[in-house]
Amino acid sequence: MTRARRKLCLIGLDGLRWDVATEPGLAPGLMRLADEGSATPVWMVPPTDSGPGWSSLLTGCSHEQTRVWDNDMINHQLGACPDLLSLVWMRDHHAVTYAAATWRQLLDPHGRGPIVHTRIDQQRNGLHELFWADGELTGCVAADEEVQAAAARVIADRGPDAAFVYFEGVDEAGHRYGSAGAEYRAAITRVDGLLRCLVKAVDERRERHGEDWLIAVVTDHGHKPEGGHGGDEPEVRRSFLVLHCPGATLPALDTLDPTAVTPLLLDLTA
């Protein structure tokens, strides 16, 4: 009998500084995943903006390959750079994939992207589902909550083979208040609560259906103390990859390039 492939839940926390998140009590959900699993530094390649960052993290392609140099994403080549969910489907045409996000460039086919391919045929056949909550319309806090509720429901009910769930609230706080103060920390704690809801949904799938799941968490960049990013400052370039998979032996890694994240996740769920 063929062994079922390990399922994947990749959680994207935009704009999260690891050194701040590790402060005592700020992000207990994320820290539990790291303590019970692994946490590996990822050093983002400038320009450290969301467009280039997520394009590299989600496709395994360099800025030169994606032609994404900023958030305008003009003349990008993402059509030639399949995203992680598309690659999961390409290796198994029965795989069910899911993505939920608040940032238009990730999912909206009528916007400047999308980084995650739309795959209309697979959507029609029930193999691919996208959920987008417009953070520009409702604000990031409300939109993140919409994403969490939708994603947790799909994970609990359908158990997709690979899911990408993105939260924007920490990045919004970094831009508005900087990363040095209480507002940024409060945003980390709030988003960590959403992360814990997703982890709970995954844990329920494990218990009820005996499924093997890998949870991964990553960010696209950090923030300067005064707020903002895009350059090569260490606090901006420093990302991370947290991996959590009970009962599995996770690889011992030193540091990762952002283009290594997608190939690694594919290997770990093969």
Contacts in CASP RR format, 6 or more apart in sequence:
PFRMAT RR
TARGET T0000
AUTHOR 0000-0000-0000
METHOD contacts of the structure
MODEL  1
MTRARRKLCLIGLDGLRWDVATEPGLAPGLMRLADEGSATPVWMVPPTDS
GPGWSSLLTGCSHEQTRVWDNDMINHQLGACPDLLSLVWMRDHHAVTYAA
ATWRQLLDPHGRGPIVHTRIDQQRNGLHELFWADGELTGCVAADEEVQAA
AARVIADRGPDAAFVYFEGVDEAGHRYGSAGAEYRAAITRVDGLLRCLVK
AVDERRERHGEDWLIAVVTDHGHKPEGGHGGDEPEVRRSFLVLHCPGATL
PALDTLDPTAVTPLLLDLTA
4 211 0 8 1.000
4 212 0 8 1.000
5 92 0 8 1.000
5 95 0 8 1.000
5 161 0 8 1.000
5 269 0 8 1.000
5 270 0 8 1.000
6 212 0 8 1.000
6 213 0 8 1.000
6 214 0 8 1.000
6 245 0 8 1.000
6 248 0 8 1.000
6 268 0 8 1.000
6 269 0 8 1.000
6 270 0 8 1.000
7 159 0 8 1.000
7 160 0 8 1.000
7 161 0 8 1.000
7 162 0 8 1.000
7 205 0 8 1.000
7 211 0 8 1.000
7 212 0 8 1.000
7 213 0 8 1.000
7 214 0 8 1.000
7 269 0 8 1.000
8 88 0 8 1.000
8 161 0 8 1.000
8 162 0 8 1.000
8 163 0 8 1.000
8 213 0 8 1.000
8 214 0 8 1.000
8 216 0 8 1.000
8 265 0 8 1.000
8 268 0 8 1.000
8 269 0 8 1.000
9 155 0 8 1.000
9 163 0 8 1.000
9 165 0 8 1.000
9 198 0 8 1.000
9 202 0 8 1.000
9 213 0 8 1.000
9 214 0 8 1.000
9 215 0 8 1.000
9 216 0 8 1.000
10 84 0 8 1.000
10 162 0 8 1.000
10 163 0 8 1.000
10 164 0 8 1.000
10 165 0 8 1.000
10 216 0 8 1.000
10 217 0 8 1.000
10 218 0 8 1.000
10 265 0 8 1.000
11 164 0 8 1.000
11 165 0 8 1.000
11 166 0 8 1.000
11 167 0 8 1.000
11 195 0 8 1.000
11 198 0 8 1.000
11 215 0 8 1.000
11 216 0 8 1.000
11 217 0 8 1.000
11 218 0 8 1.000
12 164 0 8 1.000
12 165 0 8 1.000
12 166 0 8 1.000
12 167 0 8 1.000
12 217 0 8 1.000
12 218 0 8 1.000
12 219 0 8 1.000
12 220 0 8 1.000
13 30 0 8 1.000
13 167 0 8 1.000
13 170 0 8 1.000
13 191 0 8 1.000
13 195 0 8 1.000
13 217 0 8 1.000
13 218 0 8 1.000
13 219 0 8 1.000
14 50 0 8 1.000
14 103 0 8 1.000
14 166 0 8 1.000
14 167 0 8 1.000
14 168 0 8 1.000
14 169 0 8 1.000
14 170 0 8 1.000
14 171 0 8 1.000
14 219 0 8 1.000
14 220 0 8 1.000
15 170 0 8 1.000
15 171 0 8 1.000
15 174 0 8 1.000
15 219 0 8 1.000
15 220 0 8 1.000
15 221 0 8 1.000
15 222 0 8 1.000
15 223 0 8 1.000
15 229 0 8 1.000
16 170 0 8 1.000
16 171 0 8 1.000
16 188 0 8 1.000
16 191 0 8 1.000
16 219 0 8 1.000
16 222 0 8 1.000
17 179 0 8 1.000
17 184 0 8 1.000
17 222 0 8 1.000
17 223 0 8 1.000
17 235 0 8 1.000
17 238 0 8 1.000
18 39 0 8 1.000
18 41 0 8 1.000
18 219 0 8 1.000
18 238 0 8 1.000
18 239 0 8 1.000
18 240 0 8 1.000
19 235 0 8 1.000
19 238 0 8 1.000
20 26 0 8 1.000
20 179 0 8 1.000
20 184 0 8 1.000
20 185 0 8 1.000
20 188 0 8 1.000
21 27 0 8 1.000
21 30 0 8 1.000
21 31 0 8 1.000
21 188 0 8 1.000
21 192 0 8 1.000
22 31 0 8 1.000
23 185 0 8 1.000
25 31 0 8 1.000
25 189 0 8 1.000
26 185 0 8 1.000
26 188 0 8 1.000
26 189 0 8 1.000
26 192 0 8 1.000
27 188 0 8 1.000
27 189 0 8 1.000
27 192 0 8 1.000
27 195 0 8 1.000
28 192 0 8 1.000
28 196 0 8 1.000
29 192 0 8 1.000
29 193 0 8 1.000
29 195 0 8 1.000
29 196 0 8 1.000
29 199 0 8 1.000
30 192 0 8 1.000
30 195 0 8 1.000
30 217 0 8 1.000
30 242 0 8 1.000
33 199 0 8 1.000
33 215 0 8 1.000
33 217 0 8 1.000
33 242 0 8 1.000
33 243 0 8 1.000
33 244 0 8 1.000
34 242 0 8 1.000
34 244 0 8 1.000
36 244 0 8 1.000
36 246 0 8 1.000
37 242 0 8 1.000
37 243 0 8 1.000
37 244 0 8 1.000
37 245 0 8 1.000
37 250 0 8 1.000
38 242 0 8 1.000
38 243 0 8 1.000
38 244 0 8 1.000
38 250 0 8 1.000
38 251 0 8 1.000
38 252 0 8 1.000
38 253 0 8 1.000
39 240 0 8 1.000
39 241 0 8 1.000
39 242 0 8 1.000
39 243 0 8 1.000
40 240 0 8 1.000
40 241 0 8 1.000
40 242 0 8 1.000
40 243 0 8 1.000
40 253 0 8 1.000
40 254 0 8 1.000
40 255 0 8 1.000
40 256 0 8 1.000
41 238 0 8 1.000
41 239 0 8 1.000
41 240 0 8 1.000
41 255 0 8 1.000
41 256 0 8 1.000
42 57 0 8 1.000
42 218 0 8 1.000
42 238 0 8 1.000
42 239 0 8 1.000
42 240 0 8 1.000
42 241 0 8 1.000
42 255 0 8 1.000
42 256 0 8 1.000
42 257 0 8 1.000
42 258 0 8 1.000
42 261 0 8 1.000
43 237 0 8 1.000
43 238 0 8 1.000
43 239 0 8 1.000
43 255 0 8 1.000
43 256 0 8 1.000
43 257 0 8 1.000
43 258 0 8 1.000
44 53 0 8 1.000
44 56 0 8 1.000
44 220 0 8 1.000
44 221 0 8 1.000
44 236 0 8 1.000
44 237 0 8 1.000
44 238 0 8 1.000
44 239 0 8 1.000
44 258 0 8 1.000
45 52 0 8 1.000
45 53 0 8 1.000
45 56 0 8 1.000
45 62 0 8 1.000
45 63 0 8 1.000
45 237 0 8 1.000
45 257 0 8 1.000
45 258 0 8 1.000
46 230 0 8 1.000
46 231 0 8 1.000
46 232 0 8 1.000
46 237 0 8 1.000
47 63 0 8 1.000
47 69 0 8 1.000
47 70 0 8 1.000
47 230 0 8 1.000
47 231 0 8 1.000
48 220 0 8 1.000
48 221 0 8 1.000
48 222 0 8 1.000
48 229 0 8 1.000
48 230 0 8 1.000
48 231 0 8 1.000
48 232 0 8 1.000
48 236 0 8 1.000
48 237 0 8 1.000
49 70 0 8 1.000
49 71 0 8 1.000
49 221 0 8 1.000
49 229 0 8 1.000
49 230 0 8 1.000
50 71 0 8 1.000
50 103 0 8 1.000
50 105 0 8 1.000
50 171 0 8 1.000
50 220 0 8 1.000
50 221 0 8 1.000
51 68 0 8 1.000
51 70 0 8 1.000
51 71 0 8 1.000
51 73 0 8 1.000
51 105 0 8 1.000
51 115 0 8 1.000
51 220 0 8 1.000
52 63 0 8 1.000
52 66 0 8 1.000
52 68 0 8 1.000
52 69 0 8 1.000
52 70 0 8 1.000
53 68 0 8 1.000
53 220 0 8 1.000
53 221 0 8 1.000
53 258 0 8 1.000
54 105 0 8 1.000
54 106 0 8 1.000
54 115 0 8 1.000
54 220 0 8 1.000
55 61 0 8 1.000
55 63 0 8 1.000
55 66 0 8 1.000
55 68 0 8 1.000
55 73 0 8 1.000
55 76 0 8 1.000
55 78 0 8 1.000
55 81 0 8 1.000
55 115 0 8 1.000
56 62 0 8 1.000
56 63 0 8 1.000
56 66 0 8 1.000
56 258 0 8 1.000
56 259 0 8 1.000
57 218 0 8 1.000
57 220 0 8 1.000
57 258 0 8 1.000
57 261 0 8 1.000
57 262 0 8 1.000
58 83 0 8 1.000
58 84 0 8 1.000
58 115 0 8 1.000
58 116 0 8 1.000
58 164 0 8 1.000
58 262 0 8 1.000
59 65 0 8 1.000
59 66 0 8 1.000
59 78 0 8 1.000
59 81 0 8 1.000
59 82 0 8 1.000
59 83 0 8 1.000
59 84 0 8 1.000
59 115 0 8 1.000
59 262 0 8 1.000
60 81 0 8 1.000
60 258 0 8 1.000
60 259 0 8 1.000
60 260 0 8 1.000
60 261 0 8 1.000
60 262 0 8 1.000
60 263 0 8 1.000
61 81 0 8 1.000
61 259 0 8 1.000
62 259 0 8 1.000
63 69 0 8 1.000
65 77 0 8 1.000
65 80 0 8 1.000
65 81 0 8 1.000
66 76 0 8 1.000
66 77 0 8 1.000
66 78 0 8 1.000
66 81 0 8 1.000
67 75 0 8 1.000
67 76 0 8 1.000
67 77 0 8 1.000
68 76 0 8 1.000
68 78 0 8 1.000
71 105 0 8 1.000
71 112 0 8 1.000
72 112 0 8 1.000
73 105 0 8 1.000
73 112 0 8 1.000
73 113 0 8 1.000
74 112 0 8 1.000
76 112 0 8 1.000
76 113 0 8 1.000
78 113 0 8 1.000
78 114 0 8 1.000
78 115 0 8 1.000
78 117 0 8 1.000
79 117 0 8 1.000
82 90 0 8 1.000
82 117 0 8 1.000
83 115 0 8 1.000
83 116 0 8 1.000
83 117 0 8 1.000
83 262 0 8 1.000
84 162 0 8 1.000
84 164 0 8 1.000
84 262 0 8 1.000
84 265 0 8 1.000
84 266 0 8 1.000
85 97 0 8 1.000
85 98 0 8 1.000
85 99 0 8 1.000
85 116 0 8 1.000
85 117 0 8 1.000
85 128 0 8 1.000
85 162 0 8 1.000
85 164 0 8 1.000
86 97 0 8 1.000
86 116 0 8 1.000
86 117 0 8 1.000
86 119 0 8 1.000
87 262 0 8 1.000
87 266 0 8 1.000
88 95 0 8 1.000
88 97 0 8 1.000
88 161 0 8 1.000
88 162 0 8 1.000
88 266 0 8 1.000
88 269 0 8 1.000
89 95 0 8 1.000
89 97 0 8 1.000
89 119 0 8 1.000
89 122 0 8 1.000
89 127 0 8 1.000
89 128 0 8 1.000
91 266 0 8 1.000
92 161 0 8 1.000
93 127 0 8 1.000
94 127 0 8 1.000
95 127 0 8 1.000
95 161 0 8 1.000
95 162 0 8 1.000
96 126 0 8 1.000
96 127 0 8 1.000
96 128 0 8 1.000
96 158 0 8 1.000
96 159 0 8 1.000
96 160 0 8 1.000
96 161 0 8 1.000
97 122 0 8 1.000
97 127 0 8 1.000
97 128 0 8 1.000
97 129 0 8 1.000
97 160 0 8 1.000
97 161 0 8 1.000
97 162 0 8 1.000
97 163 0 8 1.000
98 128 0 8 1.000
98 129 0 8 1.000
98 130 0 8 1.000
98 131 0 8 1.000
98 151 0 8 1.000
98 154 0 8 1.000
98 155 0 8 1.000
98 158 0 8 1.000
98 160 0 8 1.000
98 162 0 8 1.000
98 163 0 8 1.000
98 164 0 8 1.000
99 106 0 8 1.000
99 107 0 8 1.000
99 116 0 8 1.000
99 129 0 8 1.000
99 130 0 8 1.000
99 131 0 8 1.000
99 163 0 8 1.000
99 164 0 8 1.000
99 165 0 8 1.000
99 166 0 8 1.000
100 130 0 8 1.000
100 131 0 8 1.000
100 132 0 8 1.000
100 133 0 8 1.000
100 147 0 8 1.000
100 150 0 8 1.000
100 151 0 8 1.000
100 154 0 8 1.000
100 163 0 8 1.000
100 164 0 8 1.000
100 165 0 8 1.000
100 166 0 8 1.000
101 107 0 8 1.000
101 116 0 8 1.000
101 131 0 8 1.000
101 132 0 8 1.000
101 133 0 8 1.000
101 147 0 8 1.000
101 164 0 8 1.000
101 165 0 8 1.000
101 166 0 8 1.000
101 168 0 8 1.000
102 132 0 8 1.000
102 133 0 8 1.000
102 134 0 8 1.000
102 135 0 8 1.000
102 140 0 8 1.000
102 143 0 8 1.000
102 144 0 8 1.000
102 146 0 8 1.000
102 147 0 8 1.000
102 166 0 8 1.000
102 167 0 8 1.000
102 168 0 8 1.000
103 135 0 8 1.000
103 166 0 8 1.000
103 168 0 8 1.000
104 111 0 8 1.000
104 112 0 8 1.000
104 132 0 8 1.000
104 134 0 8 1.000
104 136 0 8 1.000
105 111 0 8 1.000
105 112 0 8 1.000
105 113 0 8 1.000
105 114 0 8 1.000
105 115 0 8 1.000
106 113 0 8 1.000
106 114 0 8 1.000
106 115 0 8 1.000
106 116 0 8 1.000
106 132 0 8 1.000
106 166 0 8 1.000
107 114 0 8 1.000
107 115 0 8 1.000
107 116 0 8 1.000
107 118 0 8 1.000
107 130 0 8 1.000
107 131 0 8 1.000
107 132 0 8 1.000
108 114 0 8 1.000
108 132 0 8 1.000
109 118 0 8 1.000
116 130 0 8 1.000
116 164 0 8 1.000
118 130 0 8 1.000
119 127 0 8 1.000
119 128 0 8 1.000
122 128 0 8 1.000
123 129 0 8 1.000
123 130 0 8 1.000
129 154 0 8 1.000
129 160 0 8 1.000
131 147 0 8 1.000
131 150 0 8 1.000
131 151 0 8 1.000
131 154 0 8 1.000
133 142 0 8 1.000
133 143 0 8 1.000
133 144 0 8 1.000
133 146 0 8 1.000
133 147 0 8 1.000
133 150 0 8 1.000
134 143 0 8 1.000
135 142 0 8 1.000
135 143 0 8 1.000
135 168 0 8 1.000
137 143 0 8 1.000
138 146 0 8 1.000
139 172 0 8 1.000
140 168 0 8 1.000
140 169 0 8 1.000
140 171 0 8 1.000
140 172 0 8 1.000
141 169 0 8 1.000
141 190 0 8 1.000
143 168 0 8 1.000
144 167 0 8 1.000
144 168 0 8 1.000
144 169 0 8 1.000
144 190 0 8 1.000
144 191 0 8 1.000
144 194 0 8 1.000
145 194 0 8 1.000
147 165 0 8 1.000
147 166 0 8 1.000
147 167 0 8 1.000
147 194 0 8 1.000
148 165 0 8 1.000
148 167 0 8 1.000
148 194 0 8 1.000
148 197 0 8 1.000
148 198 0 8 1.000
151 163 0 8 1.000
151 165 0 8 1.000
151 198 0 8 1.000
151 201 0 8 1.000
152 197 0 8 1.000
152 198 0 8 1.000
152 200 0 8 1.000
152 201 0 8 1.000
153 201 0 8 1.000
154 160 0 8 1.000
154 163 0 8 1.000
155 163 0 8 1.000
155 198 0 8 1.000
155 201 0 8 1.000
155 202 0 8 1.000
155 205 0 8 1.000
156 201 0 8 1.000
156 204 0 8 1.000
156 205 0 8 1.000
159 205 0 8 1.000
159 209 0 8 1.000
159 211 0 8 1.000
162 269 0 8 1.000
165 198 0 8 1.000
167 191 0 8 1.000
167 194 0 8 1.000
167 195 0 8 1.000
169 187 0 8 1.000
169 190 0 8 1.000
169 191 0 8 1.000
170 184 0 8 1.000
170 187 0 8 1.000
170 188 0 8 1.000
170 191 0 8 1.000
171 223 0 8 1.000
172 187 0 8 1.000
173 183 0 8 1.000
173 184 0 8 1.000
173 186 0 8 1.000
173 187 0 8 1.000
174 183 0 8 1.000
174 184 0 8 1.000
174 187 0 8 1.000
174 223 0 8 1.000
174 227 0 8 1.000
174 228 0 8 1.000
175 223 0 8 1.000
175 227 0 8 1.000
175 228 0 8 1.000
176 183 0 8 1.000
177 183 0 8 1.000
177 184 0 8 1.000
177 227 0 8 1.000
178 184 0 8 1.000
178 223 0 8 1.000
178 224 0 8 1.000
178 225 0 8 1.000
178 226 0 8 1.000
178 227 0 8 1.000
178 228 0 8 1.000
179 222 0 8 1.000
179 223 0 8 1.000
179 224 0 8 1.000
179 225 0 8 1.000
179 227 0 8 1.000
179 235 0 8 1.000
180 225 0 8 1.000
180 226 0 8 1.000
184 223 0 8 1.000
195 217 0 8 1.000
198 215 0 8 1.000
199 215 0 8 1.000
199 244 0 8 1.000
202 213 0 8 1.000
202 215 0 8 1.000
205 211 0 8 1.000
205 213 0 8 1.000
206 212 0 8 1.000
206 213 0 8 1.000
206 246 0 8 1.000
212 245 0 8 1.000
212 248 0 8 1.000
213 245 0 8 1.000
214 243 0 8 1.000
214 244 0 8 1.000
214 245 0 8 1.000
214 248 0 8 1.000
214 265 0 8 1.000
214 268 0 8 1.000
214 269 0 8 1.000
215 242 0 8 1.000
215 243 0 8 1.000
215 244 0 8 1.000
215 245 0 8 1.000
216 241 0 8 1.000
216 242 0 8 1.000
216 243 0 8 1.000
216 244 0 8 1.000
216 265 0 8 1.000
217 240 0 8 1.000
217 241 0 8 1.000
217 242 0 8 1.000
218 239 0 8 1.000
218 240 0 8 1.000
218 241 0 8 1.000
218 242 0 8 1.000
218 261 0 8 1.000
219 239 0 8 1.000
219 240 0 8 1.000
220 239 0 8 1.000
221 229 0 8 1.000
221 230 0 8 1.000
221 236 0 8 1.000
221 237 0 8 1.000
221 239 0 8 1.000
222 229 0 8 1.000
222 235 0 8 1.000
222 236 0 8 1.000
222 237 0 8 1.000
222 238 0 8 1.000
222 239 0 8 1.000
223 229 0 8 1.000
223 235 0 8 1.000
223 236 0 8 1.000
224 233 0 8 1.000
224 235 0 8 1.000
224 236 0 8 1.000
225 235 0 8 1.000
228 236 0 8 1.000
229 236 0 8 1.000
230 236 0 8 1.000
231 237 0 8 1.000
239 258 0 8 1.000
241 253 0 8 1.000
241 256 0 8 1.000
241 261 0 8 1.000
241 264 0 8 1.000
243 250 0 8 1.000
243 268 0 8 1.000
245 268 0 8 1.000
248 268 0 8 1.000
250 268 0 8 1.000
251 264 0 8 1.000
251 268 0 8 1.000
256 264 0 8 1.000
END
